[in-house]
Amino acid sequence: MKLFKGVGLACLVSAMTAAAQSPSPRGPVASFYDLKTSYLDGTPADLGVFRGKVTLVVNVASQCGFTPQYEGLENLHREFSGRGFAVLGFPSNDFGEQEPGTAKEIATFCKLTYDVTFPMFSKLVTVPGPGQSPIYRFLGTSGHLPAWNFSKYVVGKDGRIAAFFPSEVTPDAPELRRAITVALAAK
């Protein structure tokens, strides 16, 4: 199975080792599920509640050509949620300023337009720099950061990055569904 386009397993192992050793404000982050953030409504969110599940982490935007992917993401969430899976949406205004709305506007748009039920988190910065979210700093240890909205990371039950897919890979793409299925089958 091809987990990363153009990146070998050795690079993945090297990146994950570097992530585990690199210091952060709270020490080394060995797992995505060690991170904390806030939900779209501003309440604290401990990503540890997803430990033991497979998650699909997506940087989302309401005014993007890829925005219709919300429908497919919601379908994935509903299809696999009973098997220990969740889609996690992280709004970002980094690309083309296509997520300019407030948290309330984003929540209303997602609910009314796509009936989104998967967890949505506070808007964050995905691109490198001093304002980059620790979430995307960790995800970037895979060697991949979003080049645009709706980039997707499959995160395994252990909190390690299992696969990355760029924006063009739709939620119903066989390779994405296969990566989710493989991660769900892992012990």
N, C-alpha and C positions, 0 to 999 in steps of 0.2 A: 504494500500500500504506500502511496506517495503522500507523505504527511506535509512536507513543505516543498513548494516549487523552488527548485534550484538550491536547496539547502540540504546537506546530508545530515545523517544522524549524528555524526561526529561533531558537527557545528552545533547541533541542538544540545548535545551533552555538554559541550564546552560552554555554551551560553548559560545553561542552567547552573553549571558549577560556578561560573562567575557571579551569577545572580545570588547564589547562596552565600558567597563570600563577600560581596560588595556591601559596604555599610549603608544603612539608611538612617533616618532620624531615630527609628526605634530598633536599630540593629538589623542583621541580615533577614531578608524576607525569602524564605524557602518555599512558600506556597502562596498562591493567589488567595487562598482562604485565610491567610494571616492578616489580610488588609482590612481596613475600615474606611467607610465613606459615609454618605448620607443618601437617603431615598429622595426622590423628586420632591416630596412634600417637606423636606428639611429634617426629618427625623433621622437619628443616627442609624447606620447600617453596618453590621459586622458581617463581612463576607464569610466568616466562619460558619454561618448557618447553612452554607451550601457544601461544606466539607462532606465528602462521601457521595456527592452527586457529580454529575457531568454538567458543565455549564457551557453555553455559547455566549461569549462576550462580544457585543456589537456596539460600535460607535455610531449613533443614530442622529438623524437630522430631519426636520419636518419639511424643508423646502428644497429637497434634492431630487435629482432624476432617479435616484435609487430608493426614494421614500416608499414607493409601493411594495418594497421588500418587507415592510412591516406586516403585511398580510401573510406572507410565507413564514416569517419568524413566529407569528402568533400560531399558525398552523403547526409548526414544529413543536412549539411549547405545549400546545394542547395534546398533540399526538404522543409525545414522549414523557410528559411530566409524571405520569403514573409509574414510570420506570426509573425515576431518580434523575431527572433532567430538568434544567431550567434555562430559558433564554434570559440574559441580563442586558438591559438597554442602558447605554451611557451617552446621553446627549452631548454633542460637542458642536461648537461654532467655528471650529478650526479651518474648515475647508469651504471656501466661497461664502462664508458667513451665512450658511444655510440653516442655522438653528439660532436665530436671534431672539426667540421668544422667552418669556418668563417661565418659571417652573409650572405655574398654573396654566399658561397658554399651551405648553408642551403636553401636559397631562390631558387637557381638554381635547386637543387635536388627536392625540393617540387613541383616546377612548371613543370619541365620536366618529372618527374616520376609519379606524381599523379595529376597534373593540379590543385594544391591547389589554391583556390581563397579566402579562409577565412583568417582573419587577423592573421598575425604571428608577434610575438614580440621578442625583444632581448633575447638572452640566459640569463638564470638566475639560481640561486641556490634554490632548493626546500627543501633541508635537513636543520634541525635545526642547529643553530650556528651563529656566528657573521656575516657571509656573506649571510645568508638566505634573500631572497627577501621579502619585505613587503607583496607582493602578497601571497606568500606561508605561511608567518607568519599569515596572516588573514585566509587563507583557512584552516590552521591547527587548528583554533579555533573550527572546526567541530569535532575535535577528530581524524581526519584522515590526514595523510600526505602520499604522494606517497611512496610505497615500491619499485616501479620500474617505468620505462617509460610507458606512455600512461594511467596513472591514470586519472579519469574523475570526475569533479565536475559540477553538474547542479546548476547554480546560478539563482535565481528567479528575477523577474522584480524589486524587492525592493533591490537587491544586497545581499540578504542573501542566504546562502548555503542551497539548497533544498535537495540535495542527493549527495552521493559519490559512485563511482564505481571503483574497482581496475582494473589493467591492463588487466586481463583476460576477463573482460566484454567487448565484442566487440560493435562497434557503432550500429550494427543492432540487438543487444540483446533486447528482448521484455521489460525487466525491465528498461533498459535505455530509450528506446523510450517512455515507459509509464511515467517515471519521467519527461521527457521533455514535454509531452502532458499535464500532470497535471499542471506543472509550467506555461505553456502557457495559460491554462484555468483560472488560479488564477487572481484575480483582483488586 
